[in-house]
């Protein structure tokens, strides 16, 4: 489940926080409880990033489709 705060995160903010979470997990030295909390946060941040990227892909696809329609109409 994603919190309202996560919904307001921009892609770059979520990506940067996710990088920090991964760095902390890889460094080790955390308790099991801390590691689990970091893992869960990382999963939430990954979902935020995925939504941003899917939205960007949809916008790009729409722009390309519009361009093709414009070019196709000019050929007639």
TITITI-354381 format. One record per atom (N, C-alpha, C): residue number from 0; residue in one letter; y, z negated, x negated. Coordinates in pm, whole numbers. Example, Ala and Ser with C-alpha at 12.3 -4.5 7.8 and 13.67 -1.06 7.14 Angstrom:
BEGIN
+------+------+--------+--------+--------+
: resi : resn :      v :      w :      u :
+------+------+--------+--------+--------+
:    0 :    A :   -569 :   -780 :  -1319 :
:    0 :    A :   -450 :   -780 :  -1230 :
:    0 :    A :   -330 :   -780 :  -1320 :
:    1 :    S :   -225 :   -708 :  -1285 :
:    1 :    S :   -106 :   -714 :  -1367 :
:    1 :    S :      3 :   -787 :  -1290 :
+------+------+--------+--------+--------+
END
This chain:
BEGIN
+------+------+--------+--------+--------+
: resi : resn :      v :      w :      u :
+------+------+--------+--------+--------+
:    0 :    X :   -119 :      0 :    -85 :
:    0 :    X :      0 :      0 :      0 :
:    0 :    X :    124 :      0 :    -89 :
:    1 :    X :    223 :     81 :    -54 :
:    1 :    X :    344 :     94 :   -133 :
:    1 :    X :    457 :     18 :    -66 :
:    2 :    X :    532 :    -56 :   -146 :
:    2 :    X :    642 :   -135 :    -90 :
:    2 :    X :    765 :    -48 :    -71 :
:    3 :    X :    861 :    -99 :      5 :
:    3 :    X :    986 :    -28 :     26 :
:    3 :    X :   1058 :     -4 :   -106 :
:    4 :    X :   1048 :    -99 :   -198 :
:    4 :    X :   1111 :    -83 :   -329 :
:    4 :    X :   1053 :     38 :   -400 :
:    5 :    X :    920 :     56 :   -392 :
:    5 :    X :    856 :    170 :   -457 :
:    5 :    X :    902 :    301 :   -395 :
:    6 :    X :    925 :    300 :   -263 :
:    6 :    X :    970 :    422 :   -196 :
:    6 :    X :   1107 :    465 :   -246 :
:    7 :    X :   1188 :    369 :   -290 :
:    7 :    X :   1323 :    399 :   -337 :
:    7 :    X :   1325 :    440 :   -484 :
:    8 :    X :   1213 :    422 :   -555 :
:    8 :    X :   1209 :    457 :   -696 :
:    8 :    X :   1217 :    608 :   -714 :
:    9 :    X :   1296 :    650 :   -809 :
:    9 :    X :   1297 :    790 :   -847 :
:    9 :    X :   1176 :    820 :   -933 :
:   10 :    X :   1148 :    947 :   -952 :
:   10 :    X :   1033 :    986 :  -1032 :
:   10 :    X :   1042 :    929 :  -1174 :
:   11 :    X :   1157 :    946 :  -1238 :
:   11 :    X :   1172 :    901 :  -1375 :
:   11 :    X :   1156 :    750 :  -1388 :
:   12 :    X :   1209 :    675 :  -1292 :
:   12 :    X :   1195 :    529 :  -1295 :
:   12 :    X :   1049 :    489 :  -1282 :
:   13 :    X :    979 :    550 :  -1187 :
:   13 :    X :    838 :    517 :  -1167 :
:   13 :    X :    756 :    557 :  -1289 :
:   14 :    X :    784 :    674 :  -1345 :
:   14 :    X :    711 :    721 :  -1463 :
:   14 :    X :    733 :    625 :  -1580 :
:   15 :    X :    858 :    585 :  -1603 :
:   15 :    X :    889 :    496 :  -1715 :
:   15 :    X :    821 :    360 :  -1698 :
:   16 :    X :    821 :    308 :  -1575 :
:   16 :    X :    755 :    180 :  -1552 :
:   16 :    X :    604 :    195 :  -1570 :
:   17 :    X :    549 :    307 :  -1525 :
:   17 :    X :    406 :    332 :  -1541 :
:   17 :    X :    369 :    339 :  -1689 :
:   18 :    X :    452 :    402 :  -1769 :
:   18 :    X :    427 :    408 :  -1914 :
:   18 :    X :    424 :    267 :  -1973 :
:   19 :    X :    515 :    183 :  -1928 :
:   19 :    X :    519 :     45 :  -1977 :
:   19 :    X :    395 :    -32 :  -1933 :
:   20 :    X :    350 :    -12 :  -1811 :
:   20 :    X :    229 :    -78 :  -1762 :
:   20 :    X :    110 :    -37 :  -1847 :
:   21 :    X :     97 :     92 :  -1873 :
:   21 :    X :    -15 :    142 :  -1954 :
:   21 :    X :     -7 :     83 :  -2095 :
:   22 :    X :    112 :     80 :  -2152 :
:   22 :    X :    130 :     25 :  -2286 :
:   22 :    X :     83 :   -121 :  -2291 :
:   23 :    X :    120 :   -198 :  -2190 :
:   23 :    X :     81 :   -340 :  -2186 :
:   23 :    X :    -70 :   -356 :  -2169 :
:   24 :    X :   -130 :   -271 :  -2086 :
:   24 :    X :   -275 :   -278 :  -2068 :
:   24 :    X :   -348 :   -241 :  -2197 :
:   25 :    X :   -300 :   -138 :  -2264 :
:   25 :    X :   -365 :    -95 :  -2388 :
:   25 :    X :   -348 :   -197 :  -2500 :
:   26 :    X :   -236 :   -268 :  -2500 :
:   26 :    X :   -211 :   -368 :  -2604 :
:   26 :    X :   -304 :   -488 :  -2590 :
:   27 :    X :   -350 :   -513 :  -2468 :
:   27 :    X :   -439 :   -626 :  -2446 :
:   27 :    X :   -364 :   -758 :  -2454 :
:   28 :    X :   -438 :   -865 :  -2468 :
:   28 :    X :   -377 :   -996 :  -2480 :
:   28 :    X :   -332 :  -1056 :  -2348 :
:   29 :    X :   -372 :   -995 :  -2237 :
:   29 :    X :   -335 :  -1050 :  -2107 :
:   29 :    X :   -459 :  -1112 :  -2044 :
:   30 :    X :   -436 :  -1201 :  -1952 :
:   30 :    X :   -549 :  -1261 :  -1881 :
:   30 :    X :   -607 :  -1159 :  -1785 :
:   31 :    X :   -723 :  -1189 :  -1734 :
:   31 :    X :   -786 :  -1100 :  -1636 :
:   31 :    X :   -696 :  -1082 :  -1515 :
:   32 :    X :   -638 :  -1192 :  -1468 :
:   32 :    X :   -550 :  -1185 :  -1350 :
:   32 :    X :   -427 :  -1097 :  -1379 :
:   33 :    X :   -368 :  -1114 :  -1497 :
:   33 :    X :   -252 :  -1031 :  -1535 :
:   33 :    X :   -292 :   -884 :  -1547 :
:   34 :    X :   -407 :   -859 :  -1606 :
:   34 :    X :   -455 :   -722 :  -1621 :
:   34 :    X :   -478 :   -656 :  -1486 :
:   35 :    X :   -536 :   -730 :  -1393 :
:   35 :    X :   -558 :   -676 :  -1259 :
:   35 :    X :   -425 :   -646 :  -1188 :
:   36 :    X :   -329 :   -736 :  -1203 :
:   36 :    X :   -198 :   -714 :  -1142 :
:   36 :    X :   -131 :   -592 :  -1204 :
:   37 :    X :   -142 :   -576 :  -1335 :
:   37 :    X :    -85 :   -458 :  -1401 :
:   37 :    X :   -155 :   -331 :  -1353 :
:   38 :    X :   -286 :   -335 :  -1342 :
:   38 :    X :   -362 :   -219 :  -1296 :
:   38 :    X :   -317 :   -179 :  -1154 :
:   39 :    X :   -306 :   -278 :  -1065 :
:   39 :    X :   -263 :   -250 :   -928 :
:   39 :    X :   -122 :   -191 :   -926 :
:   40 :    X :    -33 :   -245 :  -1008 :
:   40 :    X :    103 :   -192 :  -1015 :
:   40 :    X :    100 :    -49 :  -1066 :
:   41 :    X :     18 :    -24 :  -1166 :
:   41 :    X :      4 :    112 :  -1219 :
:   41 :    X :    -43 :    210 :  -1113 :
:   42 :    X :   -138 :    167 :  -1031 :
:   42 :    X :   -187 :    253 :   -922 :
:   42 :    X :    -74 :    285 :   -824 :
:   43 :    X :      5 :    184 :   -790 :
:   43 :    X :    118 :    205 :   -698 :
:   43 :    X :    218 :    304 :   -758 :
:   44 :    X :    250 :    285 :   -885 :
:   44 :    X :    346 :    373 :   -951 :
:   44 :    X :    293 :    516 :   -963 :
:   45 :    X :    163 :    529 :   -989 :
:   45 :    X :    102 :    662 :   -995 :
:   45 :    X :    114 :    733 :   -860 :
:   46 :    X :     99 :    659 :   -749 :
:   46 :    X :    114 :    718 :   -616 :
:   46 :    X :    257 :    765 :   -594 :
:   47 :    X :    354 :    685 :   -638 :
:   47 :    X :    495 :    723 :   -625 :
:   47 :    X :    519 :    853 :   -702 :
:   48 :    X :    471 :    859 :   -825 :
:   48 :    X :    490 :    980 :   -906 :
:   48 :    X :    423 :   1101 :   -841 :
:   49 :    X :    302 :   1081 :   -789 :
:   49 :    X :    229 :   1191 :   -725 :
:   49 :    X :    306 :   1244 :   -604 :
:   50 :    X :    364 :   1153 :   -524 :
:   50 :    X :    442 :   1198 :   -407 :
:   50 :    X :    563 :   1280 :   -451 :
:   51 :    X :    632 :   1235 :   -555 :
:   51 :    X :    746 :   1311 :   -605 :
:   51 :    X :    704 :   1449 :   -653 :
:   52 :    X :    594 :   1456 :   -727 :
:   52 :    X :    548 :   1584 :   -779 :
:   52 :    X :    500 :   1677 :   -667 :
:   53 :    X :    433 :   1621 :   -568 :
:   53 :    X :    389 :   1703 :   -454 :
:   53 :    X :    509 :   1756 :   -377 :
:   54 :    X :    612 :   1673 :   -362 :
:   54 :    X :    734 :   1717 :   -295 :
:   54 :    X :    804 :   1828 :   -373 :
:   55 :    X :    808 :   1813 :   -504 :
:   55 :    X :    870 :   1916 :   -587 :
:   55 :    X :    790 :   2046 :   -579 :
:   56 :    X :    657 :   2036 :   -579 :
:   56 :    X :    573 :   2155 :   -568 :
:   56 :    X :    596 :   2225 :   -434 :
:   57 :    X :    606 :   2148 :   -327 :
:   57 :    X :    629 :   2207 :   -195 :
:   57 :    X :    764 :   2279 :   -190 :
:   58 :    X :    867 :   2218 :   -250 :
:   58 :    X :   1000 :   2281 :   -253 :
:   58 :    X :    996 :   2410 :   -334 :
:   59 :    X :    926 :   2408 :   -448 :
:   59 :    X :    914 :   2527 :   -530 :
:   59 :    X :    839 :   2637 :   -457 :
:   60 :    X :    728 :   2601 :   -392 :
:   60 :    X :    651 :   2699 :   -315 :
:   60 :    X :    737 :   2761 :   -204 :
:   61 :    X :    816 :   2678 :   -136 :
:   61 :    X :    902 :   2729 :    -29 :
:   61 :    X :   1008 :   2823 :    -84 :
:   62 :    X :   1065 :   2788 :   -199 :
:   62 :    X :   1167 :   2873 :   -260 :
:   62 :    X :   1106 :   3007 :   -304 :
:   63 :    X :    987 :   3003 :   -360 :
:   63 :    X :    921 :   3127 :   -402 :
:   63 :    X :    885 :   3214 :   -282 :
:   64 :    X :    838 :   3152 :   -174 :
:   64 :    X :    805 :   3227 :    -53 :
:   64 :    X :    930 :   3292 :      5 :
:   65 :    X :   1040 :   3219 :      3 :
:   65 :    X :   1166 :   3273 :     54 :
:   65 :    X :   1212 :   3390 :    -31 :
:   66 :    X :   1197 :   3378 :   -160 :
:   66 :    X :   1236 :   3486 :   -251 :
:   66 :    X :   1150 :   3611 :   -227 :
:   67 :    X :   1020 :   3590 :   -206 :
:   67 :    X :    932 :   3704 :   -178 :
:   67 :    X :    969 :   3771 :    -48 :
:   68 :    X :   1003 :   3692 :     54 :
:   68 :    X :   1045 :   3749 :    183 :
:   68 :    X :   1173 :   3830 :    166 :
:   69 :    X :   1265 :   3779 :     89 :
:   69 :    X :   1393 :   3849 :     65 :
:   69 :    X :   1368 :   3980 :     -8 :
:   70 :    X :   1283 :   3975 :   -112 :
:   70 :    X :   1252 :   4096 :   -187 :
:   70 :    X :   1175 :   4195 :   -100 :
:   71 :    X :   1085 :   4145 :    -17 :
:   71 :    X :   1006 :   4232 :     71 :
:   71 :    X :   1094 :   4300 :    175 :
:   72 :    X :   1196 :   4230 :    225 :
:   72 :    X :   1285 :   4288 :    326 :
:   72 :    X :   1373 :   4395 :    264 :
:   73 :    X :   1403 :   4383 :    139 :
:   73 :    X :   1488 :   4482 :     70 :
:   73 :    X :   1415 :   4610 :     38 :
:   74 :    X :   1282 :   4608 :     40 :
:   74 :    X :   1202 :   4726 :      8 :
:   74 :    X :   1190 :   4823 :    123 :
:   75 :    X :   1223 :   4777 :    242 :
:   75 :    X :   1203 :   4861 :    361 :
:   75 :    X :   1313 :   4962 :    375 :
+------+------+--------+--------+--------+
END
